[in-house]
Amino acid sequence: MVNSTVFNQIVEPNWLARPATIVAPLLLGCVLVRQLPDGRVIRGLIVETEAYAVGDPAFHAYKRRSDRNSVVFGPAGRSYVYLIYGIYHCFNVVTDVDGVPSAVLIRALQLESVPDGENLHRFAAGPGKLCLALQIDRSLNGSLLQPGEALWLEHRSSEQQLAGSDSIVQTTRIGISKGVDLPWRWYIKNCAAVSRF
């Protein structure tokens, strides 16, 4: 667990340079920050993640390296953004060491605020909704996750501590047709912002 001395401490690439299956549950309670081109900042608590790693048939890097997936073969601390169904973007955090494909899909956020008339808990409850809310698209693929860039991650604050394993649910991933038995999805228990399936 992260203590109160790391409030707003930036998640550095070396912290992410571990397998996605280790990093994914640790990202719960961390904050994803998006700085828009006009200077506005959107912040959201990460409440749901999925891991994708070497040997995983559901992972885009399963068969080979390509132009589309090359960023996940690179160093940790970059974004991997792709399009699904031709309309929805998905945002992933590249993890593990350079040369080992590994990524964590950020499935849902609890945003600090939303536009008037929108549901605070459901506005970023799902990978496609999250990308719409934060204006994330393929133009951010490969971006360094650091302040001064469009996106970055911050560690949990003392107020965001998860009270042990009882507050985290580990289960199988959703929305995939391969690797369905791998228990590589984590979410914060009883959180209204977790995606529905």
C-alpha positions in Angstrom: 0.0 0.0 0.0 1.0 3.6 -0.6 1.2 5.9 2.4 0.1 9.5 2.8 3.6 10.8 1.8 2.9 10.0 -1.8 -0.3 12.0 -2.3 -0.2 13.2 -5.9 3.2 11.5 -6.4 3.6 10.6 -10.1 3.6 7.0 -11.1 7.0 6.6 -12.8 7.9 4.2 -15.6 10.2 2.1 -13.3 7.2 1.4 -11.0 5.2 0.2 -14.1 8.1 -2.0 -15.3 6.6 -5.2 -13.9 4.2 -7.8 -15.5 0.7 -6.5 -16.1 -0.8 -9.1 -13.7 1.1 -7.4 -10.9 0.6 -3.8 -11.9 -3.2 -4.1 -12.8 -4.5 -4.5 -9.2 -2.0 -2.0 -7.9 -3.4 0.7 -10.2 -6.8 0.5 -8.5 -7.2 3.7 -6.4 -4.5 5.5 -8.5 -5.6 8.6 -10.5 -5.5 9.0 -14.2 -5.1 12.6 -15.2 -5.8 14.1 -18.6 -4.7 17.5 -19.6 -6.8 18.7 -22.6 -5.3 20.9 -25.4 -7.2 24.0 -23.9 -5.4 23.4 -20.5 -8.4 21.9 -18.7 -7.6 18.9 -16.5 -9.8 15.9 -15.9 -9.0 13.5 -13.1 -10.5 10.1 -12.4 -9.9 7.4 -9.8 -9.1 4.1 -11.4 -11.7 1.6 -10.2 -11.4 -1.3 -12.7 -8.4 -2.8 -14.7 -7.6 -5.8 -16.8 -4.1 -7.3 -17.5 -2.8 -8.5 -20.9 0.5 -10.3 -21.1 2.9 -12.7 -22.9 1.2 -15.9 -23.9 -2.3 -14.4 -23.6 -4.4 -15.3 -26.7 -6.7 -12.2 -26.0 -3.7 -9.8 -26.2 -3.0 -7.9 -29.4 0.7 -8.9 -29.1 -0.1 -12.6 -28.9 1.0 -13.7 -32.4 3.6 -11.1 -33.4 4.8 -7.5 -33.3 3.0 -5.2 -35.8 2.7 -1.5 -36.5 -0.6 -1.5 -34.5 0.8 -3.2 -31.3 4.5 -2.1 -31.4 4.1 0.3 -28.4 3.4 -2.6 -26.0 6.8 -4.1 -26.9 8.5 -0.9 -25.8 9.4 0.4 -22.3 6.8 0.8 -19.6 5.1 4.1 -18.9 3.5 4.8 -22.3 -0.1 4.7 -23.5 -1.5 2.1 -25.8 -4.7 3.3 -27.5 -6.6 1.3 -30.0 -10.0 1.3 -31.7 -12.6 -1.5 -31.2 -15.7 -2.1 -33.3 -14.6 0.8 -35.4 -16.0 3.4 -33.0 -14.7 3.0 -29.4 -11.2 3.7 -28.2 -9.5 1.8 -25.3 -6.7 3.2 -23.1 -4.0 0.9 -21.8 -0.9 1.5 -19.7 2.2 -0.2 -21.1 4.0 -2.2 -18.4 7.0 -4.7 -17.9 10.5 -4.3 -19.3 11.4 -3.1 -22.8 10.9 -6.0 -25.3 8.3 -7.8 -23.2 4.8 -7.1 -24.4 2.5 -6.3 -21.5 -0.3 -3.8 -20.8 -3.1 -2.9 -18.4 -6.5 -1.9 -19.8 -8.0 0.8 -17.7 -11.7 -0.2 -17.8 -13.4 2.4 -15.6 -12.9 5.6 -13.7 -14.7 7.4 -10.9 -14.4 11.0 -12.2 -14.2 14.0 -9.9 -16.8 15.9 -11.9 -18.9 15.5 -15.0 -20.9 17.8 -17.3 -24.3 19.0 -15.8 -27.0 16.4 -16.2 -24.6 13.4 -16.5 -24.4 10.6 -14.0 -21.1 11.0 -12.0 -20.7 7.3 -11.5 -21.5 6.1 -15.0 -19.9 8.7 -17.2 -16.6 6.8 -17.4 -17.9 3.3 -16.5 -16.3 1.3 -19.3 -13.3 1.6 -21.6 -15.1 3.3 -24.4 -16.9 5.7 -22.1 -13.7 6.5 -20.3 -12.0 7.5 -23.6 -14.9 9.6 -24.6 -15.0 11.4 -21.3 -11.2 12.1 -21.4 -11.0 12.8 -25.1 -8.6 9.9 -25.6 -8.1 8.7 -29.2 -5.4 7.1 -31.4 -3.5 10.4 -31.5 -2.4 9.6 -28.0 -1.1 6.1 -28.7 2.5 5.9 -27.5 2.4 9.0 -25.4 4.7 9.2 -22.4 2.6 9.1 -19.2 4.2 12.1 -17.4 3.1 15.6 -16.3 3.6 18.0 -19.2 2.2 15.4 -21.5 -1.5 14.7 -22.3 -1.9 11.9 -19.7 -0.2 10.8 -16.5 -0.8 8.7 -13.5 -0.7 9.6 -9.8 -0.3 7.2 -6.8 -3.1 6.7 -4.3 -3.4 9.3 -1.6 -4.0 8.3 2.1 -7.7 8.9 1.6 -7.7 6.5 -1.4 -6.2 3.5 0.5 -8.0 0.2 -0.2 -8.8 -1.6 3.0 -7.0 -4.8 2.2 -7.9 -7.5 -0.2 -11.6 -7.5 0.9 -12.1 -4.3 -1.1 -10.8 -5.7 -4.3 -12.5 -8.3 -6.5 -10.5 -10.5 -8.8 -12.3 -12.3 -11.6 -12.2 -13.2 -15.3 -12.0 -10.5 -18.0 -15.1 -9.5 -20.0 -15.8 -8.6 -23.6 -13.3 -11.1 -25.1 -13.6 -14.4 -26.8 -10.1 -15.9 -26.0 -8.3 -16.3 -22.7 -11.7 -16.1 -21.0 -10.7 -18.3 -18.1 -7.7 -16.1 -17.0 -8.6 -14.2 -13.7 -7.0 -11.0 -14.9 -9.7 -8.5 -14.1 -9.7 -6.5 -10.9 -12.2 -3.9 -9.6 -13.1 -2.0 -6.4 -15.9 -3.8 -4.6 -19.3 -2.1 -4.4 -18.1 0.8 -6.6 -20.9 2.3 -8.7 -18.4 3.4 -11.4 -17.3 -0.2 -12.3 -18.4 -1.2 -15.8 -21.5 -3.3 -16.3 -21.5 -6.5 -18.3 
